[in-house]
Amino acid sequence: PPATPPVDALPAVTPPLDAVVVGAGPAGLYQLHRLRELGLRTRVFEAGGDVGGTWYWNRYPGARCDIESMSYSFSFSPELDQEWVWSEKYATQPEILRYLHHVADRFSLRGDITLNTRVTRAVYDEERHLWQLSTDTGESVTTRFLVMASGCTSTVKDPGIPGADSFAGPVHHTARWPREEADFTGRRVAVIGTGSSGVQVIPLIAEQAAELTVFQRTPAYALPARNRPLTAAEVTEWKAGYPEFRAAQRRSKGGSVCEMPTRSALEVGEAERTAAYEAAWQEGLLSAILRSYTDILVNEEANETVAAFIRSKIGSIVDDPRTAERLSPRGFPFGTKRPCLDTGYYATYNKPQVTLVDLRETPIEEITPKGVRTADGREHLVDVIVHATGFDSVTGSLLAPDIVGKGGVTLREKWADGPVNQLGLVSAGFPNLFTVTGPLSPSVLTNMVVSIEQHVEWITDCVAHLRSNGITEIDATPEAEAAWTAHVAELASGTLYPAADSWYLGANVPGKPRVFLAYVGGADRYREACAASARDGYTGFTLS
Ligand code: N01
């Protein structure tokens, strides 16, 4: 007879966890903190080698947040607000990462975080109301609740350029930057892509490189960040006003506190309008120009007044008129692709060692062992290639693992034509699975930290409600999620957003459904919709 295996070789039967959180960026850290406060046995799985999420991965030179540091930080702990000191108007990636390390240590979060581990599969057990998870390190865990805090810009998009593997020198993606410093001194460098990442990295590489060739497919609208150190007096003033400021952030449309416009750009004269844009240009705040008039994002003619202003600025900074023209965005409204904040971006093209290749005139044909060949037959010889080519945003990290819901249906199957969910939180047939700042919520259109806190707090309250009422399953109703998904699409169609081939629409990834991924109705209205559902006994959801 076959030998009975010794007892210690049998798989250990571990009781299910209460919650698993995927990702240890700002969202995962705060979610862990809140679920532990409820007394839940919670584990976090993080693919990276440390906590920090997007601020762990995007360590390219020049990486910096484009929302002010005093505002792009947690509000849940007044003590944390008082003790942490930001050094600049816009924090650098290393400073934000230090802050997130501080949060992890201060709230003793690390003990429940498993690093270097990716959740690869999650299968819902309909009988027991539990998720069964597998990881790429061979671990299996069972949990009642699964919170996807996996980030909106964490799955790197394959640039899809033929011959990419043939290049003989180093290739870096801005979002997978090597931990040791990359030195470009004396080197010939290609940067492909001119979105937020490209606009930030290009001036820094240009300072070192012997030659820098920028390959631009679509020019960005970029405004000067006007970054500067914060003075001690400013920091003191901020800290004194924090309680009111944090409350105002929570009431705001986008998670940033700014004066809301009351007039159309078309009801004021040109001189007044230009003066308003000039003031916003000098201020160096994205929200200042986006919210200069009520109709910037809904009326083409109004939008064109800002677009023309920015083009005139580019023309005044860039010496060579042909380069200035190539850098000038046309054909899509300002703000419909995320605008960039820059430090010296346009002036970089005045340096003799920097060349702009316009891919609309001469598309890339292939990457060769020695460089980049464009359609005019030219081979641009380089030593290093930097891809600043972006992400499979918002849904990428939710659809990367195999998530199998009720009836064996996968999330990939269910979302084949685009994401469908109730209030951006739960998708029917995938019970007890919550997404933090996922699709169909305000998310990427807002200050992410504010939206993260709103989602984490709603999810935590929901889990507390379920547990105190002995409820083991929450699901969305198909009717409610169909209505929410249609509502999100309808709101987006009333704006200029669909006019651009942006990552907001999934248009940057070949084959991805063209669906506007965020709720444009404002974080304030959204917060109220989520609160109203909970208040009324979780309308749009089934609890069992
Ligand atoms: O990515 P992107 P990103 N051949 O997708 C081009 C946040 N973020 O990493 O527009 C040639 O915006 C592509 O061209 P096109 C922020 O939310 C924030 O820069 O598709 N070119 C585009 O120019 C941001 O929006 C911060 O025609 C190719 C660029 O690459 C988001 O992350 C900093 C190509 C990609 O731009 C994403 O930004 C950084 C190809 N095959 C990021 N594929 C801050 O807080 C793509 N491109 C400041």
Boltz pocket constraint, residues with backbone or C-beta under 6 A from the ligand:
constraints:
  - pocket:
      binder: B
      contacts: [[A, 64], [A, 65], [A, 66], [A, 67], [A, 153], [A, 158], [A, 159], [A, 160], [A, 161], [A, 174], [A, 192], [A, 193], [A, 194], [A, 195], [A, 196], [A, 197], [A, 198], [A, 200], [A, 215], [A, 216], [A, 217], [A, 218], [A, 338], [A, 341], [A, 359], [A, 364], [A, 388], [A, 389], [A, 390], [A, 391], [A, 444], [A, 501], [A, 503], [A, 508]]
      max_distance: 6.0
